[in-house]
Amino acid sequence: MEVWERLINTKSFYFMKLKYVALLLCPAALFAAEEHKHEKKPEKLFTPAEIAKAMEPPPKDFPKVETAITMGVIHGALKYSVERIAAKPETGIRIIFANNDEMPHNFILCKPGKDVTKEIGLAAAALGEDGPKKKYIPKTGKILYASDVIDPGKIATLYFKAPKEEGDYPFVCTLPGHFVTMKGTLFVRKDLRKVPNAPPPPKKGQFFLPVKEKPYVYRSTIPGVGPDAIAVGTPQGIHFAFDPHTCRLALAWSGDFLDVKRDWSGRGGQGTGIPGKTFYKAPKRPLAIGDAEAKFRGFRLVDDLPVFLYSIGKAKVEHTILPIVDGSGVLQQITVHNAAQPVTFTNDAKWTSPGHTFKDKKLTFEAAKTISFQTALRK
C-alpha cells in the first residue's frame, strides 16, 4: 500500500499530523522512506499503435485541434516528460497522457501567478482523507482545467481550449508531494515564434522535410551513417537513421527531421543534413551472435513504421525502432528467430531494458528458437 494511502486510512490524529508535517517540509521523503520496501517496477513503454488505439475523440463542438501533445512521466524523476507546451489563444489542445509510471498522476492547468503550483499542490494535500474522492482537485478559482487521476499503465485523452489571453500558464500534478517537481508551462502566444526559447526557423538555403501526422521514411546519404541510409521522421519529434550495411540503429535525433535542400536541388542526390540535435550515435553494431556478419533483407511497414529485416548467420532478426510516445527518446524492439548461439546486446550508451539487467554493459540471452526484448534510450 502506498504511503499516502496509509496516511488517509489512519484514524490517529497524531500520526496524521506528523505525516502532514513531513509532506509539507519534504514531500519526496514520504516516498523515499519506503523505497526499500517496494521493488521498483519496470517502466511501461507504450507503442504508437497502443496510443492510437486508446485515443478518444473530442467532445461535441470542440474546436479544431491545433496543438497535439503526447506526454508521460520521466520514469524515476517525478517529472512530466513534456514541460513546455505552446499554443495560440482559444485554439484546441489535445494531450494524450500515457502514464508509464508506477504511480498515478493528473494534469491541472492553472491561472498565471507566482508560486501558484505550490499553492494548489498544498491545497490538494490539505484535502486529507477527501483527496481521493475529490481527485486531488482543491476548490479554488485558480484552476482552469483539471483531468481525472490517471492510473499507472493507463492512457487518457485530455481536451481543452487554450486561454483567451496571452501569457504563461503553469500546469502541475496535484497528487501528494508531486507538485514540487512535476510541473510545466503552457505558453499562449498569438505568434508562436515569440515563445521563450522557440527553435529558430530554417536559414536561407535550407529546406526542412516536414513530418505531420504519420511517420516519414526517406532514403538518402546521411553524414555519419553513409549511403542508402533509411531515415525515419516521426510526429513525436524523435527521428532516427538505420544503416542497412551494418544493420544497426546508427543515429537518433530530436527537433527538425531532415534538411533536403542539397538532395532536391540541381541534379539532386547530394545527401541530406541533420538540422536537429543528435542524442545517439552508434559506434558499432550492438547486436551480435558470435562472429557472424549481418545481412540486410529489407523492411516492411507496420503502423507506418518500418520493421527492419536482416540475418546474422542463420538467425533471422526483426528490428523495430520507434519513438517513445512522449517524445523523450527512442525505443527498440528486437526479435531474433532460430539463434543457435547466445545473443548479446552491448549497451554503448545509456540504454535500459524493461525486465532485464545489463551486466558489464551487456544483455546476454541463451540460444533459443525465439528471443524478444526491448531497449529504451532517453535523450
Secondary structure, 3 states (H helix, E strand, C coil): CCHHHHHHHCCCHHHHHHHHHHHHHCHHHHHHCCHHHCCCCCCCCCCHHHHHHHCCCCCCCCCCEEEEEEECEECCCCEECCCEEEECCCCEEEEEEECCCCCCECCEEECCCCCHHHHHHHHHHCCHHHCCCCCCCCCCCCEEEECCCECCCCEEEEEEECCCCCEEEEEECCCCCHHHCCEEEEEECCCHHHCCCCCCCCCCCCCECCCCCCCEEEEEEECCCEEEEEEEECCCCEEEEEECCCCEEEEEEECCCCECHHHHCCCCCCCCECCCEEEEECCCCCEEECCCCEEEEEEEEECCEEEEEEEECCEEEEEEEEECCCCCEEEEEEEEEEECCCEEEECCCCCECCCCCCECCEEEECCEEEEEEEEEEEC
